[in-house]
Amino acid sequence: MEFKSSSIRLGLWGGNTPGRSFTLVIFVAYLFHLNRIARNTFAFSLAYSVLCFGTAGTVVSADKPKSIESLSSLLVTSRGGFAEPNRSTPWSTEQMEIREIGSAARSMPEALSGQPSLMVQKTALGQSSPYIRGLTGYHNLLLVDGIRLNHSAMRSGPNQYWSTVEMFGSERIEVVRGPNGIVHGADAIGGVVNLLSAKPRFTDSGMIREKEILSRFSSAEQSWSAGLGATVSSADWFAQLSHMVRSFGNLDGGKRVGKQASVGYDSDATNFRLSRKMSENARIILGLQRTFMNDVPRTHKTVHGLTWEGLSPGSERWRRLDQKRNLFYGMVSWEKANSLAERGIVTISLHQHGQERNRMKKLNDGGDFQFFNLDDFGITGRFEKNDPWEGRLAYGFEWHREFLSSGGYKFDDNGLRGIDLLQGPLAADAQYDRYGLYLNDSFETIGGWILEPGVRFSRVRAELGRFYLDNFDASTLQPNQTKSYDEWVGSFRIGKQLAEGASFFAGLSQGFRPPSAYDLTSTDETSINETPNVVLSPENFTQAEFGFRGSLRQWQWQASVYHTWIREMIVRSPYEATDGKTLALKANGDGFIQGVEIAFEYNWDADWNTNFSFSWMDGEVEQLQENSTGTVMKLVDHDNDETTAKVINGFEPVRRATTRLMPMQVRLITRYAPAEKPWWGEFSILAVAKADDLSLKDETDSSRIPENGTPGYTLFGLRAGRALGKKTTLFLAAENLSDEDYRVHGSGLNGAGRNFILSISHSF
């Protein structure tokens, strides 16, 4: 047992684990490499940002699925917005065209389902959260057009925030798996997901207007969706507008589960983007996203939860959440400039996120209302230029200032308001500042090796006001506190062309996450209550990875193996309080996650092709388990380097699986898309193994995870699309043909049973 400042330190690493020493080696070596660059300064300006409704507008249709070869050949996420060839990037990546996936998927997170090392857990029908390489929630970074949406109020574990992002009106989704903390900063650990709009299209042939509508109907979801999109372009201006309304009813499960009641909700989203061409190589973009989700139920903790496979429903009568999210931004981008920043992107943004939760407990216990509101002001600058050794140097800065408020009140069985809560789900008042600077180079050696060294410095400052020491106990309201965290992280990626059409890539990269306002001051987890803890340490992750990608005749493939060392991850360990309630003890622990990813495509001929993917992973992290030996562990204050008065008795560290560890997954899709015909079809199989390697928290989450683990399942599906003339497309799907009862591991409800989807898009 080892104790480290600012937390309970649970030692798995030993002395030979990559950590800060790796960062120092990368930093020193890289500075030595950069000493040939003349020291210069640069200037930039951004003139304008507006507060108006809207953003992007490419409308979903049921186009023929493209092969891997014909997907976009450029990737922008791994280098912070600057394009690089997808085949030569030293990262494991995925690209998904919204036109291909948007008609089938009902939400942006669920569009990611089935990708290698990616599992989409559904706490509720309107609350989906992807696990990427074994991590979810605030351990994955969500971007929209390169703008950070993660913030300090995000809950740990699977959360509802990703479902507020509407993909209708965007062009594609890019996924970069693994830590990318150099370019994207905190939270970019499991992976980075970037929802990207289409590039503005300017025309010299007068003003061009395009309009499209989309409708989608789903039988098992008892849902309908309707969207309208429009674009207007001229020689110097381009505007995109899209609006989507969605309504979901009760969800039909498989043949034994049947109807899952009280899970429906409504949502609407508006996106607008206005672009002005300043020159042939420079443009300015102004835009907004607005999303509202109304009364989204969370049923697994209520009397409406399922008893499938021995699950234990909760006792609450109902629990509902509203979410409202706005993103206002202004962006200037340029390329081919004769300056220190040959290419650049400067973004100013205001991200507003508000959440309200209403909960009615069991009879005679009344209920409570809680809320938080967050305003996140951000400025990001990303630049790229040629370096003296014929490579490309990317560098930049990032600054975010978040203002957070929360509160609530209790009410009785009749809904009459009672006492006010001085704190909501986290501190009543808080300010959270992020600062970051990074350098990331990419160059090719004489031997043909592509090298990408990088280093980043980040600083976080959290000012916490008015929060409880214990759950809902106003007598222990704490005075204001300030916490600061500094972090250096490094990365070194390599790649090499092995033969015509085949390449190798590898890397050793770090990710980090300082304790958020939620970690430090939260009182209410999804399934268990927890106590604020302001002496937690920052989390650090180091991942080693190597892989291959390429193509040969009819074959195309990508495969990788990775191992992630976890250091001081904030883990919530459950225990039973004296009053019978299940509480969570927050502490830092070490561990690992490792896995294998394989994906390939075989083109039988010009019309037939088959895609196959396989994922396997394993992982452990230290958790705290109650015992009878009276083990004593002390929390250490990192800032003051002294032991606090808080002592924890009766717990011992154990090595158990990470929470909701993804089971083995196999997906097979065979497509027939005749070149001379206006239609296409595909057959799919998704097979998922039993998830029975459980964490301590998984074992206590009896409303979501069966006692012996989540059963495995196999889903069969058919999909087809047809063009009806030049302006109308039709999409049809039959999912879960065998009407199987199944649940994605850790979800709060079962998946849809046999489900039929009809989608029609029309341009005019």
N, C-alpha and C positions, 0 to 999 in steps of 0.2 A: 504494500500500500504506500502510495506517495501522495503527499499533499502539496498542492500548488496554489499560488496566490489567487485570490478572487473566487475560489470555488472549492468543492470537494474534488480532488485530483485523483482519478482512478487509473493506475498505471498498467497499460498493455504494451506500450511502445518499447520500453527498454532504451538502451543507448544507441541503437543502430538505425533508428527510424528517421526518414527524411523530415526535415522541419525547418527551423529558422536558419540552421547552418547552410542548407541548400539555397535559401534565399540570398544569404550573404555571398556565397560563392558565385551565384549567377550575377548578382549586382556588381561585385568587384570586377569580375571578368568582363562584364558588359561595359562598365565605365572605361576599362582599359581599352576595349575595342573602339569606343566612341571618341577617344582622345584626339583622333585625327579630324574630327568635325570642328570647323570654326564656330566659335561661340557667337551667336547672333540673337536677335530678338525679332518677334513678329507682332503685327498689329491686326486686329480684326474689328469689325463692327457689325452689329445687328440692329436694324433701325426700328423694327415694327413687330408687334404681336397684338392680335385682336381677340376680343371676347365675343364670339358669335357661335351659333350652333352649326355642327356638321363635321364630316371628313370623307374619306375615300369613296370610290364608287364603281368598281368593276363587278358586274352582277354575275351571280352563279348560274351556270348552265350545266347541261348533262353532256359535255363534250366527250369524245372517245378518250378512254384512258391512254396516257402516253407511256411509253417504255422508259426505263431508266436513262437510256441513251438520249432520248428526245426531251428530257426535262431540261430546265434552264441550266446552262453550262456554267453560270456564275453564282457565287455565294458571297454574301456581303456581311453576315453576322459575325463570323469569327474575327474579322479585322475591323470591326466597329463601324461598318457602313461602306467600306471600300471593296469593290468587286475583286474577286480572285477566282481562278478556274476551280470548279468543284472537284475535278479529278486530281488536282495537285495539292489540295489543302491537307495539312497534316492533322486533321481532326476527323472524328466520326460524325457524319452529318446526315440529315434527311431534308428533302425539299418536297413540299406537297402543294399542288396547284389547287386553289379554291374552286376553280371550275370543275375539277374532277371529284372532290370530296365533299363539297358543300351541300349537294342535294341529299346525300345520305345521312351525314352527321347533323345532329340538331343543335350542337354547340361547339365552340372552338376547342375546348379541352377534349371532348369526345372524338373530334376529328383526328386526334393523335393516336387513338386506340390501335393496337396491333403492331405498332412500330417496334423494332428491336430494343430491348431493355426499357420498354415504356409501358406502364400499366396505369389506366385511368380509373381511379377510385371515385365512387359516387356516394358522398354522405347523404345526399338527397337528390331528387330529380333535377333540381336547379343548382346543385352544388357539387361540381366535379373538379377533381384535382389530379394532375398527372404525377406519377412517380417516374423519375428518370434515373436510371442506374441506382435504384434503391432509395432515392431521396425525393421528398415532396415539399409542398408548402413553401416556406421561405428559404428552403435550400435549393430551389430552382428560380432562375431569374426570368421574368416575363417582360418582354419589350413590345411596344407598338411603334413601328417605323423607327426603331432604335431608341425609343424613349422609355426610360425605366418606369415600370408601374409598381414594382415592389416598394413597400414602405414599412415604417417601424411599427405600425399597428397590425400588421399581418399576423394571424394566428400561426402557431406551430402545427406541424402535421398537415394532413389534407384539409384544405380550407375552401371557402366559397368564392374567393375573389376572382379566380380565373374565369368563372362563368359570366362575369360582367363584361367580358370582351366579345364583341360581336364580329364574326368573321365576314359576314355579308358586306360587300363593298371593298374587300381587300383582294389582293392578287395571289399571294402564296404565304405559306408558313415555312420558316427555316428552323431546324433544330440542330444545335451543336451540343453533342453529348460530352460530359466531362467538365472539369473545372476550367473556367475561362476568366479567372479573377484579374488577370493582367489588364485586359481591355475593358471588362464590364464591372469590375469591382465586387463588392459584397454580394452574397447570395448566389453567385454564378458557380455552383458546386456540382450538383447532379447534372445540370445542363442549362442551356439558354434557349428559350423559345421566342422567336421574333415574328410577329404578324406584320407583313409588309404590304403597302399599297402599291398600285401600279405606278410606273414612272410617268410623269406628266407627258402628254402627247400634244405637241404644237403642230399647226398646219399652216401652209402658205396658200391654201386654196379657199380662203374665206372662212366664215364661221361654220362649224360643223356641230350639230346637235345629235346626240344619241340617247335613247331611253330604253329601259328594259324593266320588266316586271317578273317576279318570281313568286310562285306559290308552292307550298309543301304540305302534304297531309300524311299522317301516320296513324295506323289503326290501333296498335297496342298502346301508344302514348295518348290516344284520343286527342291529338293535337293538330293544329294548323298554323302555318306561318305565311305571311305575305310581305313581300318587299318591293320597293320601287327604287330604281337607280337611274341616274342621268349624268351625262357629261356634256360639257360645252368647251370647244377648243377653237382657238384662233392663232394667229401668228405669234402673239406674245402672251396670251392668257390661256389657262386651262383650269376648269372647275369640275369637281366631282361631288355628287350628292347621293346619299343612299339612306333609306329609312326601312327598318324591319320591325314588324310586330309579330310576336309569338305567343301562343296560348296553349297550355298543356293541361290535360285533365287527369283522371285516375289512370294508373299504369297497370296494364294487364301483364301479370307474370306468366310463368310456364303452366303446364297442364295441372299441377297440383296446387300451386300457390294461388292462381287466379287473380282477381282484382286486388291491387294494392291501393287502398283508399287514402284520401286526404294528402295526396302528393302533388297535385297540380298547382300551377302558378301562371302569371302573365309577365311578359317583359316587352320592352320596346327600346330601340336604339336608333340614333341618328348620327350620321357621319358626314362631315363636309370638309372639303379641301380646296383651296384656291392657290394656284401657282402662277407666278409672273416670271417670264423669261427676261433676265437682265441683259444677257448676251448669249452667244452661242454656247458658252461653257459655264454659265452661272444662272441660278434661279433662286427665287425666294418662295417659300410655301407657308401659308397660314391655314390653320385648321382647328377642328374641334371634334371630339367624340363625346356623345352623351348616351348613357345607359341607365335604365331604371328597371329594377326587378321588384315586383310587388307580391308581398305575402308568400314567400317561398317557404313551404313547410319542411321541417326536419322531423321525421316521424319515428325514427328508431328509438328515441328516448320517451316516446308517448305511448298511449294505449293503442295506437294504430300500428305499432311495430309488429313484425312478423314473428311467428313461433317456428318457422322453417328450420329443420335440422336442430331443434332444441334451443333456438334463440329465446332470450327472455326480453319481452317488450318492456319499455319503461313505464313509469307511473304518471308522467305528465299528461294533462288532457290535450294540450297543443303547444307547439313552439313554431313561431313564424319569424322570418327575417325580411326586411326591406333593404335594398341596396341602391344607392344612387352614385354614379361616378361620372365626372366630367374631366376631359383633358383638353386644355387650350394650349396651342403651341405655335411658335414661329421658327422657321428653319431657313438658313441660308446655306447653299452648297455651291461649290465651284470646282473646276478641274482645268488642267492644262495651263495653270497660272505660272508665270515666270517669277517665283518668289520662294521663300522658305517653306511655304505651304502650297505645294503644287496642286494638291487636292485638299478640300476641307469641307467640314460640316459643322456649323455652329447652331445650336438649338436652345431656345428659351421656352420653358414649359411651366404650366400651372396644372397640377393634378389634384383634383378634389374628390375625396371619397367619404361617403357617409353611410353608416349602417345603423339600423334599428332592429332590436330583437324583442319580441313579445313572447312571454312564456306563462302559461297557466299550469301550476303544479297540481298535485292530486287534491281531491275534495277537502275543503277546510284549510288548505295551505295557502290559498291565494296565488299570486303570481308576481312577476316583476317585469319591468321595461328597462332596457339598457340601450345606450347609443354611444357611438363615437363619430366625430367629424375631424377630418384631416385635410390640411392644405399643404401641398408639397410644391415649393418653388424650386426650379432647377435650371442650371445653365451647364451645357456640355459643349466642349470644343474638341473635335477630332481632326487630325491633320496627317498628311502623308506627303513624302517627297523622296526623290532618289537619294541614296546615300553614296559616299565616295567609292564604295566597292561594288557598284552596279546592282545594288539591292534596293529595297523599298523600306524606308523608315516610317513607322506610324507612331504618333505621339499625341497626347492630349491631356485634358483636364476634365474634372466633373465636380460640380457643387450642387448640393441639395439642402434646403432648409425646410423642415417639416414643423407645422404647428398643429398640435393635437389637443382635443378636448373630449371628455367623456362624462357621462352621468347616467341618471336613471331614477326610478322610484319603484316602490312596491304597491300592489293593489290587492284588494280582497276578492273573494269568489264572485262578487257582483260587479267587479271591474272598477270599484271606487278607489280613487287614489289614496295611498297611505303615505308613509315616511319617504323622504328623499334619500337617495344614495349619493354620498359625496363623491364616489368614484363609480364609473361604469365598468366595462370589461377590463380597463387598464387605467393608468393615471388620469386624474381629472384634468390636469394641465401638464403639457410637456412640450419641449422643443428638441428636435433631433436634427443635428447637422452632420452632413457627410462632405468630405473633401477628398479628392484623389488626383494624382498625377501618374502618367505611365509612359513608358517607352517600349516599343515592340518592333524589332527589326526582322527582315526577311531577305536572305541573299543566298546565292548559289555558289558553291565552291568549284574549284577546277575539276574535281572528281564527280561533279554532278549532284552532290548532296545539297538539298535545300535546308537551311538552318534558320530557325526562328527563336532567338533569345528575347526575353522580355522581363521587365521589372515594373513594379507598381508600389507607390506609397499611398496609404489611405489613413485618414484620421476621422474619428467619429466622436461627437460630443453630445451627450444626452442630459438635458436639464429636466428633472422630474419634479413635478409639484403635486401635492395632495394625493397620496395613495396610501392604501391600507398595508399594515404589516400582516394581518390575518384576514381571512375571508369575511367581508361585510361587517367588520368590527370597528366601528367609528372611534372607539376608545384608543385604538392603536394607530390613528392617523399619523403619518410620518411627516417630518419637516422636509422642505425642498432639498434635493440632492443633485449633484452634478457628477457624471461619470464620463471619463475620456478613455479612448482606446486608439492606439497607433498600430499600424500593421504594414510590414513589408512582405510582399509575395513575389515569387519568381516563376518563370516558365522557360522550358527549353524544348522546342519541338523540332523534329527532323523529318525529311521526306526524301525519297529517291526514286527515279524512274528505273525500274529493273529491266524492263523490256518494252517493246512496242505495245502500248495499251495497258500496262501493268505497273503498279507503283507500291512502295512500302512507306509507311509512316509510323512514327513513334513519338513519345513525349513524356516528360516529367513536369507536371503542372500543379500549381497550388491554387486553392480557393480558400476563402475566409468568410466569416460572418460574425461581426460583433454582436453582443446581446442587444436585442431590440427593445423598444419601449414595452412591447408585449411581454418579452421574456422577463424583464426587470420588475414589472408592476402588475401583471395580470392576476386575476382571481378566479377565472372561470374558463376551464377547458371544455371541449365538446362533451366528453363523457364523465369527467371528474373535475372536482374543484382543486385549485392549487393556491399556493401562498406566494406572494411577491418575494423576490430574491435579488437584491441589488449588488451581490458580490459574486456574480457569475463571471467566468472568464470568456474571452472571445474563442470562437471555434476555428480550428485550422484543419485543412484537408490537403493531402498530397496524393496525386494519382499518377501511376505509371501505366502507360498504354502502348501497345504496338499492334499494327494491323496492316492489311493489304486491301487494295481495290484495283479493279481493272476490267478489261473486256478482251475476249478472244473469240473470234468468229461469232457464233450465236450466244456465247456466254458473257454475262456481266456479273460482277461480284463485289462484295465488301465484307470484310471480317475483321474483328478486333478482339483483343484480350486486355483486360484492365484490372488493376488492383488499387484500391483507395485506402490510404492510411487515415484514420479518423483520430484527431487529437482534440480533446476537451469539448466534444459535442454536448450540447445542452440536452439532457435526457430527463424525461418525466417518468418517474417510477411510482406506481400506485401503492397505496397502503390504506388500511381501514382505520378510521378514527374511532375514538371512544363512543361517539354518538351513532356509529354504524355507517357513516358516510364514507365513500371512497374518495380519497384525496390524492394529490400528486406531489411528490417531492422532487424538486428541480435541482439537478447537480450536473457537473461536467464529467464526462466519461470518454474513454478511448476505445477504439475498435478498428474494424476494417469492413470493406465491401469489395467483392471481386466478382468478375463475371466474364462471359463469352457471348459475342454477338456474331451471327452469320446471316448474310442475306445474299441471294443471287437471283438472276433472271435468265431464263433460257427461251430464246426465240425459235420456235419450231419452224416457222416459215414467216412469210410476210404478214399473215393474218393471226397466227396463234402464238401466244407466249405464256409462260408460267413464272410466277414469282414465289419464292420460298424464303422464309426468315425463321431464325431460331434464336432464343435468348435463354440463358441460364445465369443465375447469380447466387451468391452466398454471402453472409455477413454476420458480424457480431458487434455488439457494443456493450460496455459495462453499464449495469443498472444496479439499483439498490433494492435489496430484498430483506424483509423483516426476519429477524431471528430471535433466539432466546438467550443469546450469550451476552447481551448488553454491550455490543460493540459501540465504541464512541468515535465519532469523526467530527472534526471541527471545520467550520467554514473560515476561510482566510480572506481578508479584504485585500484585493490586488493593489488598490490605489495607496492604501496606508501601510501595507506590508505588516499587518498585525492581526492577530486572531480576534474575531468578534466574540460577543457573549453567547451567540447562538450555538448550541451543542445538539447533535443528533444522536440519540441512543437507539439501540436495538436494530441496526441495519448493517448488512454486509454486502460488498460488491460481488456480483455474479456476472458471468459472460453469457449473454443470451442473444438471440437473433435481433436484428434491427426491427423496428416497428413496421409491420405490414411488408415483410420481405417478399418481393415479387417471386411467384413460383415459375417453374419452367414453362415456356410458351413457344408454340409453333404455329405459323400461319402459312397457308398455301392458297394462291389465287391463280386460276387459269382463265385467260381472256381470249375471246374471239372477236376480232375487229376487222372485218373485211374492208380492204382499201376502197373498193368500188361500191360499197353499200353505205346507206345513211344510218346504219345502226351498229351496235356493239353489245356484247354480253359477257358476263363473267360468273364463275362459280368459285366460292371461297369456303375454306375450312379454317377455323381458329380453335386450337386445342390448348388448354391450360391445365397444368397439373394441380394436384391438391396442395393447398398452402397450409402446412401443419408445423412449420418451424416458426414458433411464436415468441414474441417478446413478453415480458411481464405485463405490460400494458395491454397487449393483445389478449392475454388470458383473462383479464378482468372485464374486457369489453364484450360482455355476453349479449348485448342487444345487436351487435353487428357481426361478431365472429363466433361461429359454433365452437363448442368445447374442444372438439378434436381437430379444429382447423376448418378452413373453407374448402368444400368439396371441389374437385376438378370438374371440368366440363368441356364439351366439344360443340361448337356452333357451326351450322351449315347455312350458306346464304346464296341467293341468286340476285344479280343486278343486270340491268339492261338500260340502254338509252337509244333514242331514235330522233333524228332530225325530221321535223314536219315542215318541209319547205326550207327556205333560207333564214327565216327569222324565229322559228319556234322549235324548241327541243323538249322532249318528253323523257323523264327518268322514272323507272319502276324498280322496286326492290322487294324481295321476300327474305326476311331475316329470321334466324333461328327456326329453320324449317321443321325441326323435330320437336318444337315447342318445349324445349328443355328448361327445367328450373335451374337457375344458376345465379351466382352472385360474384361480382368482382371482389377480390379479397379486401376486406375492411370496409366495404360499402354499407350504407344504412338502409338499403333496399335492394331487392333482386332486380336483375336485368329483365328486359322485355321478353315476353314469350314470342310466339309466332307473330311477326309484325310485317305489315305491308305498307310500303311508302310509295307515294305518287308525287312527283314534282314536275312542274311545267314552268318554263321560262320563255318569254317572248320579247323581242326587240322591236322597236317602232320609231 
